[in-house]
């Protein structure tokens, strides 16, 4: 009975055999099967966007002691469908003096930049990834950065001052935080020794450890930079409704407005997936291989690994929602200071400490029979002593980075608003004779 149940978890072999009856082997491997994977990923991401809004509203309601959506369907589960119908049937207007072609294309560029990245995300081993290229991480950073062009085009083509200001804010913000995001990944890449996302996950599996243990500073920098990159609160300055109505998409409505929403939530999924793959082991989880693949249950191994990847992804996405309903929006000068004065110096310090730690571990290997390295093929695989040394370096990096940042920004008072308010003095009114003397009211005649 157990074997029959396990056989049911192997649908991929059946699908492959069925496809081979109609197509050649190369056609199935390089055309048909990738198209099936792409269709599944696009469908699942679109469903996530629909119900991600529902989850966010429910989580915010829980934090604020409310019920959230409850009207449409049981527990409000049909609310995303009602929202989609409303957006599809809503009037879609274009400002009179807008650049029509650019105005039309901008939302599609944003969606395309977010969805193309999923082609290199390793959701699971083997058929759990669409394609594995040796510059996968570089591909993610390059393509996802195109999304900022869509926001700039949307703001500029709308012929609206509010939209243009939101677009300029988004461009400055994304450029600033992309630098810190790219630098934060270098420490983990020193251990994996590859730019392939699947290779990074395999390196963590070979070393039997998640890189967040070695790189706590890099993980924190990447998370903060990713949240800012997605224009999510408390970094949602490009669409600050209290200042810019709705920011870069002020003039959009209906279906095209929903495309920006789709791109934002898809980009959240991309950042979370990269964080899980690089720092949290991706689909790797201890003991899964021994209970599945080692016993010959390959497809079960892929499915269980996919479930663990999704569980880690949900944890990171919950952090997005938690921060949105916990922290207030930063001022724009504070936003820029966090990127340039705090995150980028932190990332540079983390690179230097990681390089020194790896150098020390390699130098100690073989010294007085002190073994620290198992192998360097497929990533830097350390022994128990080597892992302890790198974990100590990672924890020391938190304190060293904090001390250096405190020294660098010791004169910064951006966040000390209480002392700023104490130093504000009211302007004294001028004293002396007025320039025009007040005239006395004339006495009424008797």
C-alpha positions as CSV (number, residue, x, y, z in Angstrom):
1,X,0.0,0.0,0.0
2,X,2.8,2.4,0.9
3,X,4.6,1.6,-2.4
4,X,1.4,2.4,-4.3
5,X,1.0,5.7,-2.6
6,X,4.7,6.6,-3.4
7,X,4.1,5.6,-7.0
8,X,1.3,8.2,-7.2
9,X,3.9,10.8,-6.2
10,X,5.8,10.2,-9.4
11,X,3.7,11.8,-12.1
12,X,6.6,13.3,-14.0
13,X,7.8,10.0,-15.4
14,X,4.3,9.3,-16.8
15,X,4.1,12.8,-18.3
16,X,7.6,12.4,-19.9
17,X,6.6,9.0,-21.4
18,X,3.4,10.4,-22.8
19,X,5.2,13.4,-24.4
20,X,7.8,11.1,-26.0
21,X,5.0,9.4,-27.9
22,X,4.4,12.6,-29.8
23,X,7.7,14.4,-29.8
24,X,11.4,13.7,-30.0
25,X,13.7,13.6,-27.0
26,X,15.3,16.9,-27.8
27,X,12.0,18.6,-28.5
28,X,10.6,17.4,-25.1
29,X,13.7,18.4,-23.2
30,X,14.3,21.8,-24.7
31,X,10.8,23.0,-26.0
32,X,7.8,21.2,-24.6
33,X,8.9,20.6,-21.0
34,X,10.2,24.2,-20.5
35,X,6.9,25.5,-21.8
36,X,5.0,23.4,-19.3
37,X,7.2,24.7,-16.5
38,X,6.8,28.3,-17.6
39,X,3.0,27.9,-17.7
40,X,2.9,26.4,-14.2
41,X,5.2,29.2,-12.8
42,X,3.2,32.0,-14.4
43,X,-0.1,30.5,-13.2
44,X,1.1,30.0,-9.6
45,X,2.7,33.5,-9.4
46,X,-0.6,35.1,-10.7
47,X,-2.5,33.1,-8.1
48,X,-0.1,34.3,-5.5
49,X,-0.6,37.9,-6.5
50,X,-4.4,37.5,-6.2
51,X,-4.3,35.8,-2.8
52,X,-1.2,37.6,-1.5
53,X,-3.4,40.7,-1.2
54,X,-6.0,38.6,0.7
55,X,-3.3,37.3,3.0
56,X,-1.9,40.8,3.6
57,X,-5.3,42.2,4.5
58,X,-6.0,39.3,6.8
59,X,-2.6,39.6,8.5
60,X,-3.0,43.3,9.0
61,X,-6.5,42.7,10.4
62,X,-5.0,40.2,12.9
63,X,-2.4,42.7,14.0
64,X,-5.0,45.4,14.5
65,X,-7.7,43.2,16.1
66,X,-10.0,43.3,13.1
67,X,-11.6,40.6,10.9
68,X,-10.4,41.8,7.4
69,X,-12.3,40.7,4.3
70,X,-15.4,38.7,5.3
71,X,-18.1,39.6,2.8
72,X,-17.4,37.8,-0.4
73,X,-17.4,34.0,0.1
74,X,-16.6,32.1,3.3
75,X,-14.1,34.1,5.4
76,X,-13.7,36.4,2.4
77,X,-11.9,33.8,0.2
78,X,-13.6,35.1,-3.0
79,X,-12.5,38.7,-2.4
80,X,-9.5,38.5,-4.8
81,X,-11.8,37.3,-7.6
82,X,-14.2,40.2,-6.9
83,X,-11.2,42.6,-7.0
84,X,-10.0,41.1,-10.3
85,X,-13.5,41.5,-11.9
86,X,-13.7,45.1,-10.7
87,X,-10.3,46.0,-12.2
88,X,-11.1,44.3,-15.5
89,X,-14.4,46.1,-15.9
90,X,-13.2,49.5,-14.6
91,X,-12.8,52.4,-17.1
92,X,-9.3,52.6,-18.5
93,X,-8.6,56.3,-19.4
94,X,-5.4,58.0,-20.6
95,X,-4.5,61.6,-19.7
96,X,-5.0,64.0,-22.6
97,X,-1.4,65.1,-23.0
98,X,0.2,61.7,-22.1
99,X,2.7,59.9,-24.4
100,X,0.3,57.2,-25.3
101,X,2.7,54.5,-26.5
102,X,5.0,54.8,-23.5
103,X,2.0,55.1,-21.2
104,X,0.7,51.8,-22.6
105,X,4.0,49.9,-22.6
106,X,5.3,50.8,-19.1
107,X,3.1,48.4,-17.1
108,X,4.0,45.5,-19.4
109,X,7.7,46.2,-19.0
110,X,7.3,46.1,-15.2
111,X,5.6,42.7,-15.4
112,X,8.0,41.2,-17.9
113,X,11.1,42.2,-15.8
114,X,9.6,40.5,-12.7
115,X,8.4,37.3,-14.5
116,X,11.5,36.6,-16.6
117,X,13.6,36.2,-13.5
118,X,11.7,33.1,-12.4
119,X,13.3,31.2,-15.2
120,X,16.5,30.7,-13.1
121,X,15.0,30.4,-9.6
122,X,15.7,26.8,-8.3
123,X,12.4,25.9,-6.7
124,X,13.5,22.3,-6.3
125,X,16.2,20.0,-7.7
126,X,16.0,18.4,-11.2
127,X,12.7,19.4,-12.9
128,X,12.1,21.9,-10.1
129,X,14.0,24.6,-12.0
130,X,13.3,25.8,-15.5
131,X,16.9,26.5,-16.5
132,X,20.2,26.6,-14.7
133,X,22.8,29.0,-16.1
134,X,26.2,29.7,-14.6
135,X,25.5,33.4,-14.2
136,X,22.1,33.0,-12.7
137,X,22.5,35.4,-9.8
138,X,23.9,38.0,-12.1
139,X,21.0,37.4,-14.5
140,X,18.5,38.1,-11.6
141,X,20.2,41.4,-10.7
142,X,20.4,42.6,-14.3
143,X,16.9,41.7,-15.4
144,X,15.2,42.8,-12.2
145,X,16.9,46.2,-12.4
146,X,15.0,46.8,-15.7
147,X,11.8,47.2,-13.6
148,X,12.9,50.7,-12.5
149,X,12.8,51.8,-16.2
150,X,9.1,50.9,-16.2
151,X,8.4,53.2,-13.3
152,X,10.3,56.0,-14.8
153,X,8.5,55.7,-18.1
154,X,5.2,55.5,-16.4
155,X,5.8,58.7,-14.4
156,X,7.3,60.6,-17.3
157,X,4.6,59.6,-19.9
158,X,1.7,60.5,-17.6
159,X,2.2,64.2,-17.9
160,X,1.6,64.6,-14.2
161,X,3.8,66.3,-11.6
162,X,2.9,63.8,-8.9
163,X,3.6,60.8,-11.2
164,X,6.9,62.3,-12.3
165,X,8.1,63.0,-8.7
166,X,7.2,59.4,-7.8
167,X,9.2,58.1,-10.8
168,X,12.2,60.2,-9.9
169,X,12.0,59.0,-6.3
170,X,11.8,55.4,-7.4
171,X,14.8,55.7,-9.7
172,X,17.0,57.3,-7.0
173,X,15.8,54.7,-4.4
174,X,16.3,51.6,-6.6
175,X,19.7,52.7,-7.8
176,X,20.9,53.4,-4.3
177,X,19.7,50.1,-2.8
178,X,20.7,47.9,-5.8
179,X,24.3,48.7,-4.9
180,X,23.9,47.5,-1.4
181,X,21.9,44.4,-2.6
182,X,24.6,43.4,-5.0
183,X,27.4,43.9,-2.5
184,X,25.6,41.9,0.2
185,X,25.6,38.8,-2.0
186,X,29.4,38.7,-2.5
187,X,30.1,37.2,1.0
188,X,27.9,34.1,0.3
189,X,29.4,33.8,-3.2
190,X,32.9,33.5,-1.7
191,X,31.7,30.2,0.0
192,X,29.6,28.9,-3.0
193,X,32.3,29.8,-5.6
194,X,29.6,30.0,-8.3
195,X,27.1,32.5,-9.7
196,X,24.6,29.7,-10.4
197,X,21.6,29.8,-8.0
198,X,21.3,26.0,-8.2
199,X,25.0,25.8,-7.6
200,X,24.7,28.0,-4.5
201,X,22.0,25.7,-3.1
202,X,24.0,22.6,-3.9
203,X,27.0,24.1,-2.2
204,X,25.0,24.6,1.0
205,X,23.7,21.1,0.8
206,X,27.3,19.7,0.3
207,X,28.5,21.7,3.3
208,X,25.3,20.7,5.3
209,X,24.8,24.3,6.5
210,X,22.8,27.4,5.5
211,X,24.9,30.5,4.6
212,X,22.9,32.7,6.9
213,X,24.9,31.2,9.7
214,X,28.1,32.3,8.0
215,X,26.7,35.6,6.7
216,X,24.2,37.1,9.2
217,X,25.2,40.6,8.2
218,X,24.9,39.9,4.5
219,X,21.4,38.4,5.0
220,X,20.2,41.4,6.9
221,X,21.5,43.8,4.3
222,X,20.0,41.8,1.5
223,X,16.6,41.7,3.2
224,X,16.5,45.5,3.9
225,X,17.7,46.3,0.4
226,X,15.2,43.9,-1.2
227,X,12.3,45.5,0.7
228,X,13.4,49.0,-0.4
229,X,13.9,47.7,-3.9
230,X,10.3,46.6,-4.0
231,X,9.0,50.0,-2.8
232,X,7.4,48.3,0.2
233,X,6.8,50.1,3.5
234,X,8.6,51.6,5.3
235,X,10.4,52.4,2.0
236,X,7.4,53.2,-0.1
237,X,8.3,56.8,-0.8
238,X,7.7,56.5,-4.6
239,X,4.0,56.0,-4.0
240,X,3.5,58.0,-0.8
241,X,-0.2,58.7,-0.8
242,X,0.1,61.5,1.8
243,X,2.5,63.4,-0.5
244,X,2.1,62.2,-4.2
245,X,-1.5,60.9,-4.4
246,X,-0.3,57.5,-5.6
247,X,3.1,58.3,-7.0
248,X,4.3,57.0,-10.4
249,X,0.9,55.2,-11.2
250,X,-1.4,58.1,-10.2
251,X,-2.8,58.4,-13.7
252,X,-3.3,54.7,-14.2
253,X,-6.6,52.8,-13.7
254,X,-8.3,49.5,-14.3
255,X,-6.3,46.7,-15.9
256,X,-3.0,48.7,-16.4
257,X,-3.0,49.7,-12.7
258,X,-3.4,46.1,-11.8
259,X,-0.3,45.2,-13.9
260,X,1.9,47.4,-11.6
261,X,0.4,45.6,-8.6
262,X,1.1,42.3,-10.3
263,X,4.7,43.4,-10.9
264,X,5.2,44.5,-7.3
265,X,4.0,41.3,-5.7
266,X,5.9,39.2,-8.3
267,X,9.1,41.2,-7.4
268,X,8.4,40.4,-3.7
269,X,8.4,36.7,-4.6
270,X,11.7,37.1,-6.6
271,X,13.5,38.8,-3.7
272,X,12.2,36.3,-1.2
273,X,13.2,33.4,-3.5
274,X,16.7,34.7,-3.9
275,X,17.1,35.2,-0.2
276,X,15.9,31.7,0.5
277,X,18.2,30.2,-2.2
278,X,21.4,32.1,-1.2
279,X,21.1,32.3,2.6
280,X,18.5,29.8,3.8
281,X,19.6,26.7,1.8
282,X,16.9,27.0,-0.9
283,X,15.2,23.6,-1.3
284,X,17.8,21.9,0.8
285,X,16.8,20.6,4.2
286,X,18.7,18.1,6.4
287,X,17.7,14.4,6.2
288,X,15.4,14.8,3.3
289,X,17.8,13.3,0.8
290,X,18.4,10.2,3.1
291,X,14.7,9.4,3.4
292,X,13.8,9.9,-0.3
293,X,16.5,10.1,-3.0
294,X,18.8,7.7,-1.2
295,X,16.0,5.0,-1.2
296,X,15.2,5.5,-4.9
297,X,12.2,7.9,-4.6
298,X,13.5,10.6,-6.9
299,X,10.2,12.4,-7.6
300,X,9.2,12.3,-4.0
301,X,12.6,13.9,-3.2
302,X,11.8,16.8,-5.6
303,X,8.3,17.3,-4.3
304,X,9.4,17.3,-0.6
305,X,12.2,19.7,-1.4
306,X,9.7,22.0,-3.2
307,X,7.5,22.0,-0.1
308,X,10.4,23.0,2.1
309,X,11.3,25.8,-0.3
310,X,7.7,27.1,-0.2
311,X,7.7,27.0,3.6
312,X,10.9,29.1,3.8
313,X,9.4,31.5,1.2
314,X,6.3,32.0,3.2
315,X,8.4,32.9,6.2
316,X,10.2,35.7,4.3
317,X,7.0,37.0,2.7
318,X,5.4,37.2,6.2
319,X,8.2,39.5,7.2
320,X,7.2,41.8,4.3
321,X,3.7,42.0,5.7
322,X,4.8,42.3,9.3
323,X,7.1,45.3,8.6
324,X,4.5,47.1,6.6
325,X,2.1,47.2,9.5
326,X,4.7,47.8,12.1
327,X,7.1,50.6,11.0
328,X,6.2,54.1,9.9
329,X,7.4,55.5,6.5
330,X,10.9,57.1,6.6
331,X,11.6,60.6,5.4
332,X,13.3,60.8,2.1
333,X,16.6,62.0,3.5
334,X,16.5,59.1,6.0
335,X,15.8,56.7,3.1
336,X,18.9,57.9,1.2
337,X,21.1,57.9,4.4
338,X,20.1,54.2,5.2
339,X,21.3,53.2,1.7
340,X,24.5,55.2,1.3
341,X,25.6,55.7,4.9
342,X,24.6,52.5,6.5
343,X,23.9,49.6,4.1
344,X,26.7,50.1,1.6
345,X,29.5,50.6,4.3
346,X,28.1,47.5,6.1
347,X,28.3,45.5,2.9
348,X,31.9,46.5,2.2
349,X,32.9,45.7,5.8
350,X,31.1,42.3,5.5
351,X,33.1,41.5,2.3
352,X,36.4,42.4,4.0
353,X,35.6,40.3,7.1
354,X,34.4,37.3,4.9
355,X,37.5,37.4,2.8
356,X,39.7,37.5,5.9
357,X,37.8,34.7,7.6
358,X,38.1,32.4,4.5
359,X,41.8,33.3,4.2
360,X,42.3,32.4,7.9
361,X,40.4,29.1,7.5
362,X,42.5,28.2,4.5
363,X,45.8,29.2,6.2
364,X,45.0,27.1,9.3
365,X,44.2,24.0,7.3
366,X,47.0,21.5,7.9
367,X,48.7,23.6,10.5
368,X,49.7,21.2,13.3
369,X,47.2,18.6,12.1
370,X,44.4,21.2,12.4
371,X,42.0,20.3,9.6
372,X,39.5,23.0,8.6
373,X,38.6,22.2,4.9
374,X,37.0,19.1,3.6
375,X,37.1,20.1,-0.1
376,X,36.8,23.1,-2.4
377,X,35.0,21.4,-5.3
378,X,31.4,22.5,-5.5
379,X,31.9,25.2,-2.9
380,X,33.9,25.7,0.2
381,X,33.1,22.6,2.3
382,X,34.4,23.0,5.9
383,X,35.0,20.5,8.7
384,X,33.4,21.0,12.1
385,X,36.3,23.1,13.3
386,X,36.2,25.2,10.1
387,X,32.4,25.8,10.5
388,X,32.8,26.9,14.1
389,X,35.5,29.4,13.1
390,X,33.3,30.8,10.3
391,X,30.3,31.0,12.6
392,X,32.3,33.0,15.2
393,X,33.5,35.3,12.4
394,X,29.9,35.8,11.3
395,X,28.8,36.7,14.8
396,X,31.8,39.0,15.3
397,X,30.9,40.6,12.0
398,X,27.6,41.9,13.6
399,X,29.4,43.7,16.4
400,X,32.3,44.9,14.3
401,X,30.0,46.3,11.6
402,X,27.8,47.9,14.2
403,X,30.8,49.6,15.9
404,X,32.2,50.9,12.6
405,X,28.8,52.2,11.5
406,X,28.4,54.0,14.8
407,X,31.8,55.6,14.3
408,X,31.1,56.5,10.7
409,X,27.7,58.1,11.5
410,X,28.5,59.4,14.9
411,X,27.5,62.9,13.9
412,X,24.4,61.8,12.2
413,X,21.2,63.0,13.8
414,X,18.7,61.9,11.2
415,X,16.9,59.5,13.6
416,X,17.3,61.6,16.8
417,X,14.1,63.6,16.2
418,X,13.4,64.0,19.9
419,X,16.6,66.1,20.4
420,X,15.9,68.0,17.2
421,X,12.5,69.0,18.5
422,X,14.1,70.2,21.8
423,X,16.4,72.5,19.9
424,X,13.6,74.2,17.9
425,X,13.1,77.7,19.1
426,X,10.1,79.9,18.3
427,X,11.0,83.0,16.4
428,X,10.6,86.1,18.7
429,X,8.2,88.7,17.4
430,X,9.9,92.1,16.6
431,X,9.7,94.7,19.4
432,X,9.5,98.4,18.9
433,X,7.1,101.0,17.5
434,X,5.0,99.9,14.5
435,X,5.6,101.4,11.2
436,X,1.9,102.7,11.0
437,X,0.4,103.9,14.1
438,X,-3.0,102.6,15.0
439,X,-5.8,105.2,14.6
440,X,-8.2,105.7,17.4
441,X,-11.9,105.2,16.5
442,X,-13.8,108.4,15.8
443,X,-16.2,109.6,18.5
444,X,-19.8,109.3,17.5
445,X,-21.6,112.6,17.1
446,X,-24.3,113.3,19.8
